[in-house]
């Protein structure tokens, strides 16, 4: 119930204004967000790479309804790619892009604008020696995002996809995307979705995750296992073993600030581990989804508020 309430208010402008204006909010934000600027994001990347981890960087923002803002977000990705290249980090760091942040939600030609902005980012990533993964958002954008992915992969086949296990359609989408050269991140899903399109309870979502992961592990693509759940991580390793996969043919992904010891443990054991680093000023929606995922996150937030009073 708490998760659904938090997700329901994640896009409330009134609550966003209240939380964003709290000076104490920086404590919890700093745990989950690497900073507001590209140099701060690069510094966080350097620290993780030095510990044997890989990174994907997300410039925070979504549901952009202004063309100038969409262009500014695309430019922010060009800048972070430039700085990653100058720091010699592109072998270990890529970027994740929400299409709604680069124009998908714009009226009229939104999909076309998002495609062109994404194409520009993909070209910059390739020139820098790295890749792009298209983030997935709420279910109303799934078909559009997968359509743009297909267009991008004609010129940039290395572009990664994201699928959300809690959507009832996802197992079928995994079948379509589990082909050679296809990088697919499988996550549980972090948006408030109706029962008609998404599983609602944890057990059903976990079962759906395993079904989808079986498809990816037994396919010819490159699965990216995005989970912090110890049980699902163990299952992923077992499925990889059964599919005779080497450690170089799949990876684990976790969020910045969540289970860092486990991230390093998996990496020490020879696994590829990639940390999802968000950065930028528009952190509110991202933060609320992180709080909604685990009660412990909400408790940490409450302690931060109390300790700063």
C-alpha positions as CSV (number, residue, x, y, z in Angstrom):
1,X,0.0,0.0,0.0
2,X,2.8,2.4,0.9
3,X,4.6,1.8,-2.4
4,X,1.4,2.5,-4.4
5,X,0.8,5.8,-2.4
6,X,4.4,6.9,-3.0
7,X,4.3,6.1,-6.7
8,X,0.9,7.9,-6.9
9,X,2.4,11.1,-5.6
10,X,5.7,10.9,-7.5
11,X,4.4,13.3,-10.1
12,X,2.5,15.6,-7.8
13,X,3.8,19.2,-8.4
14,X,2.8,20.3,-5.0
15,X,4.6,17.5,-3.1
16,X,7.6,17.9,-5.5
17,X,7.8,21.6,-4.6
18,X,7.6,20.8,-0.9
19,X,10.2,18.0,-0.9
20,X,12.6,19.7,-3.3
21,X,12.7,22.9,-1.1
22,X,13.7,21.0,2.1
23,X,17.3,21.7,2.9
24,X,17.5,18.4,4.6
25,X,16.6,16.5,1.5
26,X,20.3,16.6,0.3
27,X,21.1,13.8,2.7
28,X,18.9,11.2,1.1
29,X,19.5,12.6,-2.4
30,X,23.3,12.3,-2.0
31,X,22.8,8.6,-1.3
32,X,21.0,7.8,-4.5
33,X,22.1,10.6,-6.9
34,X,25.7,11.3,-7.8
35,X,25.3,15.1,-8.1
36,X,23.8,17.7,-10.3
37,X,26.7,18.3,-12.7
38,X,28.6,16.2,-15.3
39,X,31.9,16.6,-13.4
40,X,30.3,15.2,-10.2
41,X,28.9,12.2,-12.3
42,X,32.4,11.6,-13.8
43,X,34.0,11.6,-10.3
44,X,31.4,9.1,-9.1
45,X,32.1,7.0,-12.2
46,X,35.9,7.1,-11.6
47,X,35.4,5.9,-8.0
48,X,33.3,2.9,-9.0
49,X,35.5,1.9,-12.0
50,X,38.5,2.0,-9.6
51,X,36.7,-0.7,-7.6
52,X,36.2,-3.0,-10.6
53,X,32.7,-1.9,-11.4
54,X,31.1,-0.6,-14.7
55,X,28.7,2.2,-15.0
56,X,25.7,3.5,-16.9
57,X,24.8,7.2,-16.4
58,X,21.3,8.7,-16.5
59,X,20.9,12.4,-16.8
60,X,17.7,12.8,-14.7
61,X,14.5,14.1,-16.3
62,X,11.4,12.8,-17.9
63,X,8.1,13.7,-19.4
64,X,9.6,16.8,-21.1
65,X,7.0,18.8,-22.9
66,X,9.2,21.6,-24.1
67,X,11.4,21.4,-27.2
68,X,14.2,23.5,-25.7
69,X,14.3,21.2,-22.6
70,X,14.5,18.1,-24.8
71,X,17.4,19.6,-26.7
72,X,19.1,20.6,-23.5
73,X,18.9,17.1,-22.2
74,X,20.4,15.7,-25.4
75,X,23.2,18.3,-25.2
76,X,23.8,17.1,-21.6
77,X,24.4,13.6,-22.8
78,X,26.8,14.9,-25.4
79,X,28.7,16.7,-22.7
80,X,28.9,13.7,-20.3
81,X,30.1,11.5,-23.1
82,X,32.7,14.1,-24.0
83,X,33.9,14.2,-20.3
84,X,33.9,10.4,-20.0
85,X,36.0,10.2,-23.1
86,X,38.5,12.8,-21.8
87,X,38.7,10.9,-18.5
88,X,39.4,7.6,-20.3
89,X,36.3,6.0,-18.9
90,X,34.3,4.9,-21.9
91,X,35.5,1.4,-21.8
92,X,33.7,1.0,-18.5
93,X,30.9,3.5,-18.7
94,X,27.9,4.0,-21.0
95,X,24.7,6.1,-20.8
96,X,21.0,5.4,-20.3
97,X,18.5,7.6,-21.9
98,X,14.8,8.1,-21.2
99,X,13.1,9.0,-24.5
100,X,10.5,11.1,-22.8
101,X,13.4,13.4,-21.6
102,X,14.5,14.0,-25.2
103,X,11.2,14.7,-26.8
104,X,9.0,11.6,-26.9
105,X,6.2,13.3,-25.0
106,X,6.1,16.4,-27.2
107,X,2.9,16.9,-29.1
108,X,2.9,16.2,-32.8
109,X,6.4,15.1,-33.8
110,X,7.5,13.9,-30.4
111,X,8.6,10.4,-31.5
112,X,10.5,11.9,-34.5
113,X,12.2,14.4,-32.3
114,X,13.1,11.8,-29.7
115,X,14.5,9.5,-32.4
116,X,16.7,12.2,-33.8
117,X,18.0,13.2,-30.4
118,X,18.6,9.6,-29.5
119,X,20.4,9.1,-32.8
120,X,22.7,12.0,-32.1
121,X,23.5,10.6,-28.7
122,X,24.1,7.1,-30.1
123,X,26.6,8.6,-32.6
124,X,28.4,10.5,-29.9
125,X,28.6,7.4,-27.8
126,X,30.0,5.3,-30.6
127,X,32.6,8.0,-31.4
128,X,33.5,8.0,-27.7
129,X,33.9,4.2,-27.7
130,X,30.8,3.3,-25.7
131,X,27.1,2.5,-26.0
132,X,23.6,3.7,-25.2
133,X,20.7,1.9,-23.4
134,X,17.1,3.2,-23.8
135,X,15.4,3.3,-20.5
136,X,11.8,2.0,-20.3
137,X,9.1,4.2,-18.6
138,X,5.4,3.6,-17.9
139,X,3.4,1.1,-20.0
140,X,1.9,3.8,-22.2
141,X,5.3,4.4,-23.8
142,X,6.4,0.8,-24.3
143,X,5.4,0.4,-28.0
144,X,6.8,3.8,-28.9
145,X,10.1,3.0,-27.1
146,X,10.5,-0.4,-28.8
147,X,9.7,1.2,-32.1
148,X,12.4,3.8,-31.7
149,X,14.7,1.1,-30.6
150,X,14.2,-0.8,-33.8
151,X,14.9,2.3,-35.8
152,X,18.1,3.0,-33.9
153,X,19.4,-0.5,-34.1
154,X,19.4,-0.3,-37.9
155,X,22.4,2.0,-37.6
156,X,23.4,1.3,-34.0
157,X,22.8,-2.4,-33.3
158,X,24.6,-2.1,-30.0
159,X,21.8,0.1,-28.5
160,X,20.5,-1.6,-25.3
161,X,16.9,-2.2,-24.5
162,X,15.1,-2.3,-21.1
163,X,12.1,-4.6,-20.3
164,X,10.1,-4.5,-17.1
165,X,9.1,-7.9,-15.7
166,X,5.9,-6.7,-14.0
167,X,4.3,-6.0,-17.3
168,X,2.2,-8.9,-18.5
169,X,3.6,-8.5,-22.1
170,X,7.3,-8.7,-21.1
171,X,7.9,-12.4,-21.6
172,X,6.8,-12.1,-25.2
173,X,9.0,-9.0,-25.7
174,X,11.9,-11.0,-24.3
175,X,11.3,-13.7,-27.0
176,X,11.5,-10.9,-29.7
177,X,14.6,-9.4,-28.3
178,X,16.7,-12.4,-27.2
179,X,18.7,-12.5,-30.5
180,X,22.4,-12.2,-31.2
181,X,23.9,-8.8,-30.5
182,X,20.8,-7.7,-28.5
183,X,21.6,-6.2,-25.1
184,X,18.5,-6.4,-22.8
185,X,18.3,-5.1,-19.3
186,X,15.6,-6.9,-17.3
187,X,14.2,-5.0,-14.3
188,X,11.1,-5.5,-12.1
189,X,9.6,-2.1,-12.9
190,X,9.1,1.0,-10.8
191,X,6.0,2.8,-12.1
192,X,2.4,2.7,-10.8
193,X,0.6,0.5,-13.4
194,X,-3.0,-0.8,-13.6
195,X,-3.7,-4.5,-12.9
196,X,-4.8,-4.9,-16.5
197,X,-1.3,-4.5,-17.8
198,X,1.0,-5.4,-14.8
199,X,1.3,-7.9,-12.0
200,X,0.5,-6.3,-8.7
201,X,2.1,-8.4,-5.9
202,X,5.7,-9.2,-5.2
203,X,5.4,-13.0,-5.7
204,X,3.8,-12.6,-9.1
205,X,6.4,-10.1,-10.2
206,X,9.2,-12.3,-9.0
207,X,7.8,-15.3,-11.0
208,X,7.4,-13.1,-14.0
209,X,11.0,-11.9,-13.7
210,X,12.3,-15.5,-13.6
211,X,10.2,-16.5,-16.6
212,X,11.5,-13.6,-18.6
213,X,15.1,-14.2,-17.4
214,X,14.9,-17.8,-18.6
215,X,14.1,-16.6,-22.1
216,X,17.0,-14.2,-22.1
217,X,19.5,-16.6,-20.7
218,X,18.6,-19.3,-23.2
219,X,18.6,-16.8,-26.1
220,X,21.5,-15.5,-28.1
221,X,21.6,-12.0,-26.7
222,X,23.3,-10.3,-23.8
223,X,21.1,-10.3,-20.7
224,X,21.6,-7.5,-18.1
225,X,20.2,-8.7,-14.8
226,X,18.9,-5.6,-13.0
227,X,18.0,-6.6,-9.5
228,X,19.1,-6.2,-5.9
229,X,17.1,-9.2,-4.7
230,X,19.6,-11.9,-3.4
231,X,17.3,-14.7,-4.5
232,X,16.9,-13.4,-8.0
233,X,20.6,-12.8,-8.3
234,X,21.3,-16.4,-7.2
235,X,18.7,-17.7,-9.7
236,X,20.3,-15.6,-12.5
237,X,23.6,-17.3,-11.8
238,X,22.1,-20.7,-11.9
239,X,20.3,-20.0,-15.1
240,X,23.5,-18.7,-16.7
241,X,25.3,-21.9,-15.6
242,X,22.5,-24.1,-17.1
243,X,22.7,-22.2,-20.3
244,X,26.5,-22.7,-20.4
245,X,27.1,-19.0,-20.4
246,X,30.5,-17.6,-19.5
247,X,30.7,-14.5,-17.2
248,X,31.4,-12.3,-20.2
249,X,28.1,-13.0,-21.9
250,X,25.8,-11.4,-19.3
251,X,26.0,-8.9,-16.5
252,X,24.4,-7.8,-13.2
253,X,23.2,-4.2,-12.8
254,X,22.3,-2.4,-9.6
255,X,21.4,1.2,-8.6
256,X,23.9,3.7,-7.2
257,X,23.8,3.7,-3.4
258,X,22.0,0.4,-3.1
259,X,23.9,-2.7,-1.8
260,X,27.3,-1.4,-2.7
261,X,29.0,-4.3,-0.8
262,X,27.1,-6.8,-2.9
263,X,28.1,-5.0,-6.1
264,X,31.8,-5.3,-5.1
265,X,31.4,-8.9,-4.0
266,X,29.9,-10.0,-7.4
267,X,32.7,-8.1,-9.2
268,X,35.4,-9.8,-7.1
269,X,33.9,-13.2,-8.1
270,X,34.6,-12.4,-11.7
271,X,31.2,-11.1,-12.7
272,X,30.5,-8.0,-14.8
273,X,28.6,-5.6,-12.5
274,X,27.3,-2.3,-13.8
275,X,26.0,0.5,-11.5
276,X,23.2,2.8,-12.7
277,X,24.3,6.4,-11.7
278,X,21.7,9.1,-11.9
279,X,22.7,12.7,-11.9
280,X,21.2,16.1,-12.5
281,X,18.9,18.6,-10.8
282,X,15.6,16.9,-11.7
283,X,15.9,14.2,-9.1
284,X,12.5,14.2,-7.4
285,X,10.6,11.5,-9.5
286,X,13.6,9.2,-9.3
287,X,14.0,9.6,-5.6
288,X,10.4,8.8,-4.9
289,X,10.5,5.6,-6.9
290,X,13.6,4.5,-4.9
291,X,11.8,5.2,-1.6
292,X,8.8,3.2,-2.9
293,X,10.8,0.1,-3.7
294,X,11.9,-0.7,-0.2
295,X,10.6,0.3,3.3
296,X,14.3,0.6,4.4
297,X,14.8,3.4,2.0
298,X,11.9,5.3,3.4
299,X,13.2,4.8,7.0
300,X,16.6,6.1,5.8
301,X,14.9,9.2,4.5
302,X,13.0,9.8,7.7
303,X,16.3,9.5,9.7
304,X,17.9,12.0,7.4
305,X,15.1,14.5,8.0
306,X,15.3,14.0,11.8
307,X,19.1,14.2,12.0
308,X,19.1,17.6,10.1
309,X,16.5,19.4,12.2
